[in-house]
Amino acid sequence: MAFEFWSKARNDREKAWKDYVNLCKAGGAFTFNEVIKTGNMKNPFEIGSIEGIVKEIKEWIFEAEKRL
């Protein structure tokens, strides 16, 4: 989930922050599935949910390596 917020922040930092705050406010008061919905997150336990973020991380790493 941290990488999903990282990705969101790269695209829209303000929206990512609002989603994060909403997720934190909901924590402890709702079920896990309700909390991730509140934060506009994907369920990391569903098949295929992290493939897109892994692809983005790999691309970012390769670009960063090119700048070294």
C-alpha positions as a Markdown table, in Angstrom:
| # | Residue | x | y | z |
|---|---|---|---|---|
| 1 | Met | 0.0 | 0.0 | 0.0 |
| 2 | Ala | 2.9 | 2.3 | 0.6 |
| 3 | Phe | 4.0 | 2.0 | -3.0 |
| 4 | Glu | 0.5 | 2.7 | -4.2 |
| 5 | Phe | 0.5 | 6.0 | -2.2 |
| 6 | Trp | 4.0 | 6.7 | -3.7 |
| 7 | Ser | 2.6 | 6.2 | -7.1 |
| 8 | Lys | -0.5 | 8.4 | -6.4 |
| 9 | Ala | 1.8 | 11.1 | -5.0 |
| 10 | Arg | 3.9 | 11.2 | -8.1 |
| 11 | Asn | 0.8 | 11.9 | -10.2 |
| 12 | Asp | -1.3 | 14.0 | -7.8 |
| 13 | Arg | 0.4 | 14.8 | -4.5 |
| 14 | Glu | -2.6 | 16.6 | -3.0 |
| 15 | Lys | -5.1 | 13.9 | -3.8 |
| 16 | Ala | -2.7 | 11.2 | -2.5 |
| 17 | Trp | -2.4 | 13.1 | 0.8 |
| 18 | Lys | -6.2 | 13.5 | 1.2 |
| 19 | Asp | -6.6 | 9.7 | 0.5 |
| 20 | Tyr | -3.9 | 8.9 | 3.1 |
| 21 | Val | -5.4 | 11.1 | 5.7 |
| 22 | Asn | -8.9 | 9.6 | 5.1 |
| 23 | Leu | -7.3 | 6.1 | 5.3 |
| 24 | Cys | -5.6 | 7.0 | 8.6 |
| 25 | Lys | -8.8 | 8.4 | 10.1 |
| 26 | Ala | -10.7 | 5.2 | 9.2 |
| 27 | Gly | -8.1 | 2.9 | 10.6 |
| 28 | Gly | -9.2 | 1.0 | 13.7 |
| 29 | Ala | -12.8 | 1.9 | 13.2 |
| 30 | Phe | -13.6 | -0.2 | 10.2 |
| 31 | Thr | -12.7 | -3.5 | 8.6 |
| 32 | Phe | -9.6 | -3.6 | 6.4 |
| 33 | Asn | -11.7 | -3.7 | 3.2 |
| 34 | Glu | -13.6 | -0.6 | 4.3 |
| 35 | Val | -10.4 | 1.2 | 5.2 |
| 36 | Ile | -8.8 | 0.6 | 1.9 |
| 37 | Lys | -12.0 | 1.8 | 0.1 |
| 38 | Thr | -11.9 | 4.9 | 2.2 |
| 39 | Gly | -8.4 | 5.6 | 1.0 |
| 40 | Asn | -9.2 | 4.8 | -2.6 |
| 41 | Met | -6.7 | 1.9 | -2.5 |
| 42 | Lys | -6.6 | -1.4 | -4.3 |
| 43 | Asn | -7.0 | -4.6 | -2.2 |
| 44 | Pro | -3.4 | -5.9 | -2.1 |
| 45 | Phe | -4.7 | -9.4 | -1.6 |
| 46 | Glu | -6.6 | -9.6 | -4.9 |
| 47 | Ile | -4.9 | -11.3 | -7.8 |
| 48 | Gly | -3.2 | -8.8 | -10.1 |
| 49 | Ser | -3.7 | -5.8 | -7.8 |
| 50 | Ile | 0.0 | -5.1 | -7.4 |
| 51 | Glu | 1.2 | -5.8 | -10.9 |
| 52 | Gly | 0.7 | -2.2 | -12.2 |
| 53 | Ile | 2.6 | -0.7 | -9.2 |
| 54 | Val | 5.5 | -3.1 | -9.6 |
| 55 | Lys | 5.8 | -2.2 | -13.2 |
| 56 | Glu | 5.9 | 1.5 | -12.3 |
| 57 | Ile | 8.5 | 0.9 | -9.6 |
| 58 | Lys | 10.7 | -1.0 | -12.0 |
| 59 | Glu | 10.4 | 1.7 | -14.6 |
| 60 | Trp | 11.3 | 4.4 | -12.0 |
| 61 | Ile | 14.4 | 2.4 | -10.8 |
| 62 | Phe | 15.6 | 1.9 | -14.4 |
| 63 | Glu | 15.3 | 5.6 | -15.1 |
| 64 | Ala | 17.1 | 6.4 | -11.8 |
| 65 | Glu | 19.9 | 4.1 | -12.7 |
| 66 | Lys | 20.4 | 5.8 | -16.0 |
| 67 | Arg | 21.0 | 9.1 | -14.1 |
| 68 | Leu | 23.8 | 7.6 | -12.0 |
